[in-house]
Amino acid sequence: MSNYLLQVDVGKYKYLDCGRYVHSEEPDIIADEMKNFIKSTLQSTILNSSKQGFP
């Protein structure tokens, strides 16, 4: 898994100390990180489009 993650250009990863049912054991962390990723992606898209002269 770590080798795969080294190839990721956009995003980040977080090791969670839990079993294989991550969605059941750490749902709040997963939800918060997804929200943060979406917000940062949208902000980056808006910033890039404004630099290119798009409204």
LINMODA-V906453 format. One record per backbone hydrogen bond with DSSP energy under -0.5 kcal/mol. CO is the residue of the C=O (numbers start at 1). NH is the residue of the N-H. Records with the same first field share a line. If there is no record, write none. Layout:
CO->NH, NH
//
This chain:
1->5
2->6
3->7
4->7
5->8
16->18
20->22
21->24, 25
22->26
26->30
27->31
28->32
29->33
30->34
31->35
32->36
33->37
34->38
35->39
36->40
37->41
38->42
39->43
40->44
41->45
42->46
43->47
44->48
45->49
46->50
47->51
48->52
49->54
50->53
//
